[in-house]
């Protein structure tokens, strides 16, 4: 009898445990949401909006689509989604097994996989389209309540709130993850003045084309004494720029801004900077000797330069948070260099030409080889440029009387030597008036420009200062 009672008790205990686990999984367990092919900037914004510890977000790569059945909701960004038929079937199989799947902006109809009902689709679309912290947070809580069917850890869920796309914005001062949005320049400047961010008479910089989180860039520019105007989209940019009258624009988007904008920038003499956003983890990018190539290079470097953009400088890269989600932030050491460069360019506007220092590069082979450039008489062209610069007030001391004498000066003082030409090199050191620097000077420049491991590569190739060549 006792043995039978123990068996019954054991069976009841196991049954209770199974029922408890089932109840937990159905109504109380965390809601796991997968994101596929989402832009880092949007996925990062959704992650920042999530303040519900019972909602877990994950990025799923195209190589791991067989794991989708382990999630309670799957988001897919269909724009630019490149998958083969096998991967498409993996998504469809997850949807067929009852995993809620929502695909947005599918450019290929075959990729438009969605099993939500029309009401759910409209609400999700509204949350994503309007964006912003409040909409994203409500979307996540709506998924947990209405789609995943959980009954715990769900605050009040509101419908999508219409949010204008054309606005100025600023990170919260006490909590940088908060969104502060302003529909007019006047309201934004009032906010800056109320919080001692506005500097009377200071230069103004506008930031647009957010491909990454610009908070670090904005903060760094403000610390340098600039009045910074971040703009959310390009639709009302022209009206904002007319009112702000900036000294410079930082466009983070790739591609062209268009002829109308270019004509405006020319007429107002406004500098256009085009920093780059790297679509990979910062550690991976730093180790990759290739950098960028193909279409990314043309869209991010070549086409902005058609508009007159300068400094296509890698500034933003991706970092992983504790949950493995990626966010695009400014790389700290590169941010310092970029802001310093902006300072230098803007200072040129007020610095007299006589105080400006200009470096001119020319291509020349070793020894007495001539200067070369396609379809150009290099020395006469260079001489004409120097004469014009002298007329414009630049300090061109020591300029010879004609192009022929300039050519002879370059051959004597700007020669390039092969390593075997020791006699010619020694003669140059005696008569060529080279600018001599000390080891301390050189190493101070190196520390500002190169990481220790990169300088070690130079030492390995050419020896310690002054190097094998010298």
Buried (B, 14 or more C-beta within 10 A) or exposed (E): EEEEEEEEEEEEEEEEEEEEEEEEEEEEBBBBBBBBBBBBBBBBBBBBBBEBEBBBBBBBEBEEBEBBEEBBBBBBBBBEBEBEEEBBEBBBBBBEEEBBBBBBEBEEEEBBBBBBEEEBBEBBBBBBEBBBBBBBBBBBBBBBBBBBEBEEBBEEBEEBEEBEEBBBBBBEEEEEEEBBBBEEBEEBBEBBEEEEBBBEEBBBBBBBBBBBBBBBBBBBBBEBEBBBBBBBEBEBBEEBBEEBEBBBBBBBBBBBBEEEBBEBBEEEEBBBBBBBBBBBBBEEBBEEEEEBEEEBBEBBBEBBEEBBBBBBEBBBBBBEEEEEBBBBBBBEEBBEBBBEBBBEBBEEEEEEEEEBEEEEEEEBEEEEEEBEEEEEEBBBBBBEEBBEBBEEEBBBEEBBEEBEEBBEBBBEEEBEBEEEBEEBBEBBEEEBEEEEEEEEEEEEEBEEEEEEEEBEEBEEEEEEBEEEEE
